[in-house]
């Protein structure tokens, strides 16, 4: 059992205990090792494991000693599957784990050098910094036997620790080495010295592995004609790549899988050609550790994210680590590896570790090259010195992963980073050590953020800012935070240009920071927390800032209902004018088969509709229309189908035509020929795509509303005798909560006063009005489908961050489920999809997809509580418990209901709401909806076909959430 000397004493004690070690051999000539062993023993029973001095090379092979007598007996025949050697994992996130290698495994490791057609026989391979307790050291022993290379190591007569880069390079020359196997940190150190580079040029090959090599170093060495070749592997699975003596022409970082392994590529969210790599055990590749199963065969999920070459599909490179990915509170992920390596190019930075799990944004923890120098410079100057590299990393990364200057945390000399045997920082341990400092930096940024934008200096008589100065200030703040939006006009909606919740928060904080310099605290307190969403243009924000700076708070208040209704009317009038007249071709064209245009086909409902459409014989073609993305359309569909348990083979159907465009643009932003093809062939339009963000104002949703009008124009331009049916997925959430109205009828809902406040509901209602207006004034016969709460589909899939799944998870965390009055009319996802398709032939203009036979909240949540083994408590008490739950970054990630406290408060019935009526109403304040005509037009919702919500369906949800890790394991 070879144990790394870089482990902590506690980790060593853990390894000794787990493997029930009986003797510990230690190189007593090295003080560090003796100290490590002694400290490890303090965690064990005294005297339980004797420490024995390890004999040195001179003890065994001194010329003064008599010659050794060699035993010439025949070798013992070992079983290939018996244990031969024990190594352990790196322990970068937890205690290291012992890994047992069999004789068969070692043989396969040795043969790894044979793949790739290299010619190393007779070459001297320098392995001076490959410790024998690490897989890199063990690999090379077998390689020598298989390839005929000669291993060069440090002089065994001299007892010392592993060589540093300078020593290693000297020993490479002293041993006349012709090839090198090294970790990246040494190669990067050599690349910085021209004399060292000249030595590297003489090498036949330099294999690098054990960690990522910075792209700058790799490209530089390529240009200098230094032959560096990727060596990818791990103790858990051995060698995972071919070992040629020349890297592929495509670049030093690319590699091919050897023919003896069975790699499985699981789609990853980073892009169409990125995957999580899994190795499946096979006859020619045995694994030292398994952590997954595929097709009934054990495998090892590496957590490595690999990227496939776009031209040569046999080539791959490592892009990052899945277990290093940072899940933000927005649900978006950051892959920190590439960004950290860009930051570490700065000479003032020794190591960089990004953080942000469960937070709105990322930060980075820097270990400076010199603690003394960093302290002397001070935080602000140090941040400025490394800022160019942070900006370079930000340019590389997606917008949600950006690092702001205020989020740079510098490590303290009292808490130096600890490193693994690969000389990589122990991420989990370090982030835990700096948990308090990380929390403090988020608290500070929540209060203010500096953007480097100066506040206006000219003031009015009352000390405030002029409108033009406020406008310049807001413009500079927005452009400084959003970046790359030079085409955005001051009247344009920020969110239409990619502003996300993180950037909106930073814009808010930056503007408030400026206003605090001139406006009294009483005025600042009156500004709504979501004012960026309510005033989502530079022009609107400038007016708000100017008024607030002058202590005019009338415009800083939330718009009253009458102003909201005026705005709704203004937008509506834009899109119900100048209807086109439908003119069919002469003679009229009668379609023989059905052709469907489906928007939003990668979402929950949309992907389920697509899955069902392609199986219908009457459907000959489906245009699957979605907005452009970094991922290919097909890749997004694969992910959607996989998550919802739909057969991926359906996506191979020749019926599907993937289209990427923008419905908010006339002509949909696609080629005119394709647009005409769609317009001339489509018989049904299912307009399902819609942004779901309840923070945004109507201004941010207006492009989507405009897209509805363009969809009407598309249909009315059809050459068919009858325009295609336009189906629109609206929402039952359009009516304000606790409205005390009779059940909403299957007809137009015209009273603006009862439309929910908020851009999402307002935009859906406006779209209904546009389609209903088209129905009254043109030949269009739309179907407006108000969709209720959809629950898990066939495999129980239900997004764990939605309000009800989050409520279930919160109930597990606080050990109580909430009781309230009312009914639950959830509809399973696959049933809703079937109903949507059936409603294309509806005799009515309006339909409601809600369960026609709702069950009581008490029954539904009572069953959930049984599964969770928790009591049911009054809703108000449950909410108090939830509010009292911890709000650390980890807690916010594990308990998403904490992000929805405002929603749950709104779900509490007003004190004046009739209790008897509440029992007959939809729970959580939602309005009741009639289904009389809907169940006739959509047989899937008919009471004969759709059972009430019961235990079996709830069990599917619970099972899905458990499988996704959204719920802790249940008995």
Residue pairs with C-beta under 8 A, 6 or more apart in sequence:
1 15
1 19
1 21
1 85
1 86
1 98
2 85
2 86
2 87
2 132
2 133
3 12
3 15
3 88
3 133
4 88
4 96
4 131
4 133
4 134
4 420
4 421
5 32
5 33
5 36
5 131
5 133
6 419
6 420
6 421
7 15
7 36
7 91
7 96
8 418
9 36
9 39
9 40
9 42
9 43
10 40
10 43
11 91
11 95
11 96
12 36
12 37
12 40
13 40
13 41
13 43
13 44
14 95
14 96
15 21
15 88
15 95
15 96
15 98
16 24
16 40
16 44
16 49
17 44
18 98
19 86
19 98
21 49
22 49
23 49
23 50
23 52
24 37
24 49
24 50
24 51
24 52
25 52
25 53
25 54
26 33
26 34
26 37
26 51
26 52
26 53
26 54
27 33
27 53
27 54
27 56
27 159
28 34
28 53
28 54
29 56
29 159
30 159
30 160
30 161
32 161
37 51
38 51
41 49
41 51
56 159
57 156
57 157
58 157
60 68
78 84
78 103
79 103
80 102
80 103
80 104
80 107
81 102
81 103
81 104
82 102
82 103
83 100
83 101
83 102
84 101
84 102
84 103
84 105
84 106
85 100
85 101
85 106
85 138
86 98
86 99
86 100
86 101
87 98
87 99
87 101
87 133
87 134
87 135
87 138
87 235
87 288
88 96
88 97
88 98
88 99
88 235
89 96
89 97
89 99
89 235
89 236
89 289
90 96
90 420
90 421
90 422
90 424
91 97
91 420
91 426
92 420
92 424
92 425
92 426
92 427
92 428
92 429
93 323
93 426
93 427
93 428
93 429
94 428
97 289
99 235
99 236
99 288
99 289
100 288
101 109
101 138
101 288
102 286
104 286
105 238
105 286
105 288
106 138
106 142
107 142
108 238
108 260
108 284
108 285
108 286
109 135
109 138
109 139
109 142
109 238
109 239
110 141
110 142
110 143
110 145
110 146
111 142
111 146
111 260
112 139
112 142
112 143
112 233
112 238
112 239
112 243
112 258
113 120
113 139
113 142
113 143
113 146
113 147
113 149
113 239
113 243
114 146
114 147
115 239
115 242
115 243
115 258
115 259
115 260
116 241
116 242
116 243
116 244
116 245
116 256
116 258
117 244
118 147
118 205
118 243
118 244
118 245
119 245
120 143
120 147
120 148
120 149
120 179
120 205
120 245
121 147
121 148
121 149
122 148
122 149
122 150
123 149
123 150
123 178
123 179
123 204
124 149
124 150
124 152
124 175
124 176
124 177
124 178
124 179
125 140
125 143
125 144
125 149
125 150
125 151
125 152
125 177
125 178
125 179
125 180
125 181
126 152
126 168
126 171
126 172
126 175
126 177
126 179
126 180
126 181
126 182
127 136
127 137
127 140
127 151
127 152
127 153
127 181
128 152
128 153
128 154
128 162
128 163
128 167
128 168
128 171
128 172
129 162
129 163
129 168
129 182
129 183
129 186
130 136
130 137
130 139
130 140
130 181
130 182
131 137
131 162
131 421
132 138
133 421
134 210
134 235
134 421
134 422
135 233
135 234
135 235
135 238
136 181
136 183
136 209
136 210
139 181
139 233
139 239
140 151
140 181
141 151
143 149
143 151
144 150
144 151
149 179
152 171
152 172
152 175
152 177
154 160
154 163
154 171
155 171
163 171
165 185
165 186
165 189
165 190
168 182
168 186
169 190
169 196
169 199
172 180
172 199
173 199
177 203
178 202
178 203
178 204
179 203
179 204
179 205
179 206
179 207
179 245
180 200
180 203
180 205
180 206
180 207
181 206
181 207
181 208
181 209
181 231
182 206
182 207
182 208
183 208
183 209
183 210
183 211
183 422
183 423
184 208
184 210
184 211
184 212
184 213
184 214
184 217
185 211
185 423
187 206
187 208
187 213
187 217
187 221
187 228
188 213
188 214
188 217
189 196
190 196
190 197
190 199
190 200
191 197
191 200
191 217
191 220
191 221
197 221
197 224
197 226
200 206
200 221
200 224
200 226
201 224
201 225
201 226
203 226
203 227
204 227
204 245
205 227
205 229
205 245
205 246
206 226
206 227
206 228
206 229
207 228
207 229
207 230
207 231
207 243
208 228
208 229
208 230
208 231
209 230
209 231
209 232
209 233
210 422
211 422
211 423
211 424
212 318
212 337
212 341
213 228
213 252
213 253
214 341
214 342
214 344
214 345
215 253
215 338
215 341
216 345
218 228
218 251
218 252
218 253
221 228
221 252
222 228
222 251
222 252
227 245
227 246
227 247
228 247
228 252
229 243
229 244
229 245
229 246
229 247
229 252
230 241
230 247
230 252
230 253
230 254
230 255
230 317
230 318
231 239
231 241
231 243
232 239
232 240
232 241
232 255
232 318
233 239
233 240
233 241
234 240
234 302
235 288
235 289
236 287
236 288
236 289
236 300
236 302
237 261
237 279
237 285
237 287
237 288
237 289
237 300
237 302
238 285
238 287
238 288
239 258
240 257
240 258
240 261
240 263
240 277
240 279
240 302
241 255
241 256
241 257
241 258
242 255
242 256
242 257
242 258
247 254
248 254
248 255
248 256
248 312
248 315
250 309
250 311
250 312
250 315
251 317
253 317
253 318
254 309
254 315
254 316
254 317
255 315
255 316
255 317
256 314
256 315
256 316
257 263
257 314
257 316
260 282
260 284
260 285
261 279
261 282
261 284
261 285
262 279
262 280
262 281
262 282
262 285
263 277
263 278
263 279
263 280
264 277
264 278
264 279
264 280
264 294
264 299
265 275
265 276
265 277
265 278
265 306
265 308
266 275
266 276
266 277
266 278
266 301
267 275
267 635
267 638
267 639
267 642
268 274
268 275
268 276
268 305
268 322
269 333
269 631
269 639
270 305
270 307
270 319
270 335
271 307
271 630
271 631
271 635
272 631
272 632
272 634
272 635
273 307
273 308
273 309
273 310
274 305
274 306
274 307
274 308
274 319
275 305
275 306
275 307
275 308
276 301
276 302
276 303
276 304
276 305
276 306
276 322
277 301
277 302
277 304
277 305
277 306
278 292
278 294
278 299
278 300
278 301
278 302
279 285
279 287
279 299
279 300
279 302
280 294
280 295
280 297
280 298
280 299
281 287
281 290
281 297
281 298
281 299
282 297
287 298
287 299
287 300
289 300
290 298
290 299
290 300
291 299
291 300
291 301
292 298
292 299
292 300
292 301
293 299
303 321
303 322
303 323
304 318
304 320
304 321
304 322
305 318
305 319
305 320
305 321
305 322
305 335
306 316
306 317
306 318
306 319
307 316
307 317
307 318
307 319
308 315
308 316
309 315
309 316
309 317
319 335
319 337
319 338
320 335
320 336
320 337
320 338
321 335
321 337
324 335
324 336
324 337
324 427
325 333
325 334
325 335
325 336
326 333
326 334
326 336
326 354
326 355
326 356
326 357
326 362
327 333
327 357
327 358
327 893
328 334
328 356
328 357
328 358
328 359
328 360
328 361
328 362
328 400
328 502
329 358
329 359
329 360
329 892
329 893
329 899
330 360
330 400
330 500
330 501
330 502
331 801
332 398
332 400
332 401
334 354
334 356
334 362
334 397
334 400
334 401
335 401
336 353
336 354
336 362
338 393
338 396
338 397
339 354
339 364
339 393
339 396
339 397
339 401
339 403
340 352
340 353
340 354
340 364
340 393
342 389
342 392
342 393
342 396
343 349
343 352
343 364
343 366
343 386
343 389
343 390
343 393
344 350
344 351
344 352
345 389
345 392
346 385
346 386
346 388
346 389
347 369
348 368
348 369
348 370
348 373
348 374
348 382
348 385
348 386
349 366
349 367
349 368
349 369
349 386
349 389
350 367
350 368
350 369
350 417
351 366
351 367
351 417
351 425
352 364
352 365
352 366
352 367
353 364
353 365
353 417
353 425
353 427
353 430
353 431
354 362
354 363
354 364
354 365
354 403
355 362
355 363
355 364
355 365
355 431
355 434
355 438
356 362
356 363
356 889
357 889
357 890
357 893
358 888
358 889
358 890
358 891
358 892
358 893
358 894
359 442
359 889
359 892
360 501
360 502
360 505
361 402
361 403
361 404
361 407
361 445
361 502
361 505
361 506
362 401
362 402
362 403
362 407
363 403
363 407
363 408
363 409
363 438
363 441
363 442
364 390
364 403
364 407
364 408
364 409
365 409
365 410
365 411
365 430
365 431
365 434
365 438
366 386
366 408
366 409
366 410
366 411
367 411
367 416
367 417
367 425
368 374
368 382
368 410
368 411
371 411
371 412
371 413
371 416
372 413
374 382
374 410
375 413
377 385
379 410
382 410
383 405
383 408
383 410
386 408
387 405
390 403
390 405
390 408
393 403
394 401
394 402
394 403
394 483
398 630
399 482
399 483
399 498
399 500
399 502
399 503
400 500
400 502
402 483
402 502
404 445
404 449
404 506
405 450
405 452
406 441
406 444
406 445
406 449
406 450
407 441
407 445
409 434
409 437
409 438
409 441
411 417
411 434
415 433
415 434
417 425
417 426
417 430
418 425
418 426
418 429
418 430
419 425
419 426
420 426
431 438
438 889
439 888
439 889
442 889
445 509
446 509
447 509
448 509
448 510
448 512
448 513
448 516
449 506
449 509
449 510
449 513
450 510
450 513
451 476
451 477
451 480
451 481
451 506
451 510
452 480
453 473
453 476
453 477
453 480
453 510
453 514
455 465
455 473
455 514
455 517
455 518
456 465
456 466
456 469
456 470
456 472
456 473
458 465
458 466
458 469
459 465
459 466
459 518
460 466
460 550
462 550
462 551
463 518
463 549
463 550
464 518
464 519
464 546
464 549
464 550
464 551
464 552
465 473
465 518
465 545
465 546
465 549
465 550
466 546
467 542
467 543
467 546
469 546
470 542
470 543
470 545
470 546
470 549
471 490
471 538
471 539
471 542
471 546
473 511
473 514
473 542
473 545
474 511
474 538
474 541
474 542
474 545
475 490
475 538
475 542
477 507
477 510
477 511
477 514
478 485
478 494
478 507
478 538
478 541
479 485
479 486
481 503
481 506
481 507
481 510
482 488
482 494
482 497
482 498
482 499
482 503
482 507
485 497
485 498
487 497
488 494
488 497
488 538
490 537
490 538
490 539
490 542
491 537
491 538
491 539
492 537
492 538
493 536
493 537
493 699
493 700
493 702
493 703
494 503
494 504
494 507
494 532
494 536
494 537
494 538
494 700
495 504
495 533
495 536
495 693
495 696
495 700
496 700
496 703
499 507
499 536
501 693
501 695
504 532
504 533
504 695
507 532
507 541
508 529
508 531
508 532
511 541
511 545
512 524
512 527
514 545
515 523
515 524
515 527
515 545
515 548
515 549
516 524
518 549
519 548
519 549
519 551
520 551
523 548
523 551
523 553
523 556
524 548
526 553
526 556
526 557
527 544
527 548
527 553
527 556
528 534
528 556
528 557
528 558
530 695
531 541
531 544
531 556
532 541
533 695
533 696
533 697
533 700
533 759
534 558
534 559
534 697
535 541
535 543
535 544
535 697
536 696
536 697
536 699
536 700
537 699
540 699
543 555
544 555
544 556
547 553
547 554
547 555
547 556
548 556
559 567
561 753
561 757
564 752
564 757
564 762
565 752
565 753
567 698
568 698
568 752
568 755
568 762
568 765
568 766
569 752
571 698
571 702
571 705
571 766
572 766
572 769
572 770
575 705
575 706
575 708
575 709
575 766
575 770
576 769
576 770
576 773
576 774
579 712
579 716
579 773
579 774
579 777
579 778
580 713
580 716
580 717
580 778
581 716
581 778
582 716
582 717
582 718
582 723
582 778
582 779
582 780
584 718
584 719
584 720
584 721
584 722
585 719
585 720
588 719
588 720
588 721
589 680
589 719
589 720
589 721
590 720
590 721
591 681
591 683
591 720
593 618
593 619
593 620
594 616
594 618
594 619
594 620
594 683
594 684
595 619
595 620
595 621
595 622
595 623
595 681
595 682
595 683
595 684
596 613
596 619
596 621
596 622
596 623
596 682
596 683
596 684
596 685
596 686
597 622
597 623
597 625
597 678
597 682
597 684
597 685
597 686
597 724
598 606
598 609
598 610
598 613
598 622
598 623
598 624
598 625
598 686
598 688
599 606
599 625
599 626
599 663
599 686
599 687
599 688
599 689
600 606
600 625
600 626
600 687
600 688
600 689
600 690
601 607
601 609
601 610
601 622
601 624
601 625
601 626
601 637
601 640
601 688
602 626
602 633
602 636
602 637
602 639
602 640
603 640
603 688
603 689
604 640
604 644
604 790
604 797
604 799
604 829
605 688
605 729
605 787
605 790
605 829
605 832
605 833
605 836
606 640
606 688
606 689
607 637
607 640
607 641
607 644
607 646
608 644
608 646
608 793
608 829
608 830
608 832
608 833
609 686
609 688
609 833
609 836
609 837
610 622
610 624
610 637
610 650
610 656
611 641
611 644
611 646
611 647
611 650
611 833
612 830
612 833
612 834
612 837
613 619
613 622
613 655
613 837
614 622
614 650
614 653
614 655
614 656
615 650
616 837
619 655
620 655
621 655
621 657
621 681
622 655
622 656
622 657
623 657
623 659
623 678
623 682
624 633
624 637
624 656
624 657
624 658
624 659
625 659
625 660
625 661
625 663
625 668
625 689
626 633
626 636
626 658
626 659
626 660
626 689
627 660
627 661
627 662
627 689
628 660
628 661
628 662
629 636
629 660
631 639
633 658
633 659
633 660
634 651
634 658
637 651
637 658
638 648
638 651
640 646
641 647
641 648
641 650
641 651
642 648
643 797
644 793
644 794
644 795
644 797
644 829
645 793
645 794
645 795
645 797
659 670
659 674
659 678
660 670
661 668
661 669
661 670
662 668
662 669
662 707
663 687
663 689
663 704
663 707
663 708
663 710
663 711
664 703
664 704
664 706
664 707
664 710
665 710
666 710
667 675
668 675
668 710
668 714
678 714
679 714
679 717
679 718
679 719
680 718
680 719
682 714
682 718
682 724
683 720
683 724
683 725
684 724
684 725
684 727
684 840
685 711
685 714
685 715
685 724
685 725
685 726
685 727
686 727
686 729
686 836
686 840
687 707
687 708
687 711
687 726
687 727
687 728
687 729
688 729
688 836
690 704
690 729
690 763
690 764
691 701
691 704
691 760
692 760
693 700
693 760
694 758
694 760
696 759
696 760
697 758
697 759
698 759
698 762
698 763
698 766
699 759
700 759
701 759
701 760
701 762
701 763
702 763
704 763
704 767
705 763
705 766
705 767
705 770
708 728
708 767
708 770
708 771
709 770
711 726
712 726
712 770
712 771
712 774
712 778
712 780
715 723
715 724
715 726
715 780
716 723
716 774
716 778
716 779
716 780
718 724
722 779
722 781
723 778
723 779
723 780
723 781
725 781
725 782
725 783
725 840
726 771
726 780
726 782
726 783
727 782
727 783
727 784
727 785
727 836
727 839
727 840
728 767
728 768
728 771
728 782
728 783
728 784
728 785
729 785
729 787
729 836
730 764
730 765
730 767
730 768
730 784
730 785
730 786
730 787
731 760
731 761
731 764
731 786
731 787
732 744
732 786
732 787
732 788
732 789
732 848
732 850
732 926
732 927
732 929
733 756
733 760
733 761
733 764
733 926
734 749
734 755
734 756
734 761
734 764
734 765
734 768
734 786
735 741
735 744
735 749
735 754
735 755
735 756
735 926
735 927
736 754
736 755
736 756
736 757
737 756
737 906
737 907
737 924
737 925
737 926
738 909
738 910
738 913
738 925
739 754
739 927
740 913
740 914
740 917
741 754
741 927
742 928
743 927
743 928
743 929
743 930
744 786
744 848
744 927
744 928
744 929
744 930
745 846
745 930
746 844
746 846
746 847
746 848
746 930
746 931
746 932
746 933
746 934
747 845
747 846
748 768
748 769
748 772
748 846
749 755
749 765
749 768
750 769
752 765
755 761
755 762
755 765
756 762
768 784
771 780
771 782
771 784
772 782
772 784
772 845
774 780
774 782
775 781
775 782
775 845
781 845
782 845
783 839
783 840
783 842
783 844
783 845
783 846
783 847
784 845
784 846
784 847
785 836
785 839
785 846
785 847
785 848
785 849
786 846
786 847
786 848
786 849
786 929
787 832
787 849
788 825
788 826
788 827
788 848
788 849
788 850
788 851
788 929
789 804
789 825
789 826
789 827
789 850
790 826
790 827
790 828
790 829
790 832
790 849
791 798
791 804
791 826
791 827
791 828
791 829
791 949
791 953
791 957
792 798
792 828
792 829
792 953
792 956
792 957
792 960
793 828
793 829
793 830
794 828
794 829
794 830
794 956
795 956
795 960
796 956
796 957
796 958
796 959
796 960
796 961
797 829
797 960
798 804
798 805
798 829
798 957
798 960
798 961
799 805
800 806
800 809
800 896
800 961
800 964
800 966
801 896
801 899
803 897
803 900
803 903
803 904
804 826
805 957
805 961
805 966
806 895
806 896
806 897
806 899
806 900
807 818
807 897
807 904
808 817
808 864
808 868
808 957
808 958
808 961
808 967
809 894
809 895
809 896
809 897
809 961
809 966
809 967
810 882
810 885
810 895
810 897
810 898
811 817
811 818
811 864
811 865
811 868
811 870
811 878
812 868
812 870
812 967
812 968
813 885
813 894
813 895
814 878
814 881
814 882
814 885
815 870
815 871
816 870
816 871
816 872
816 873
816 877
816 878
816 881
817 861
817 862
817 864
817 865
817 868
817 870
817 871
817 872
817 873
817 878
818 861
818 872
818 873
818 874
818 875
818 878
818 879
819 857
819 858
819 861
819 872
819 873
819 874
819 875
819 878
820 857
820 874
820 875
820 907
820 909
820 923
820 924
821 857
821 909
821 915
821 918
821 919
821 921
821 923
822 856
822 857
822 918
822 919
822 921
822 922
822 923
822 924
823 854
823 855
823 856
823 857
823 920
823 921
823 922
823 923
824 851
824 854
824 855
824 856
824 857
824 859
824 860
824 922
824 923
824 949
825 850
825 851
825 852
825 854
825 922
825 929
826 851
826 860
826 949
827 835
827 849
827 850
827 851
827 941
827 946
828 953
831 940
831 941
831 946
832 849
834 938
834 940
835 847
835 849
835 934
835 938
835 940
835 941
836 849
836 938
838 937
838 938
838 939
838 940
839 847
839 934
839 937
839 938
841 937
842 933
842 937
842 938
843 933
843 936
843 937
844 933
844 934
844 937
846 933
847 933
847 934
847 937
847 938
848 929
848 930
848 931
848 934
849 934
849 938
849 941
850 929
850 931
851 941
851 946
851 948
851 949
852 931
852 934
852 935
852 941
852 942
852 943
852 946
853 943
853 946
853 948
854 922
854 948
854 949
855 948
855 949
855 950
857 923
858 872
860 949
860 954
861 872
862 872
863 950
863 951
863 954
864 954
864 958
865 871
865 872
867 954
867 955
867 958
867 970
868 970
869 970
869 971
873 881
875 907
875 908
876 908
879 901
879 904
879 905
879 908
882 897
882 898
882 901
882 904
883 901
885 891
885 895
885 898
887 898
891 898
892 898
892 899
897 904
906 925
907 923
907 924
907 925
909 915
909 918
909 925
920 928
921 927
921 928
922 928
931 941
934 941
935 941
935 942
935 943
936 942
939 945
940 946
958 967
958 970
961 967
962 968
962 969
962 970
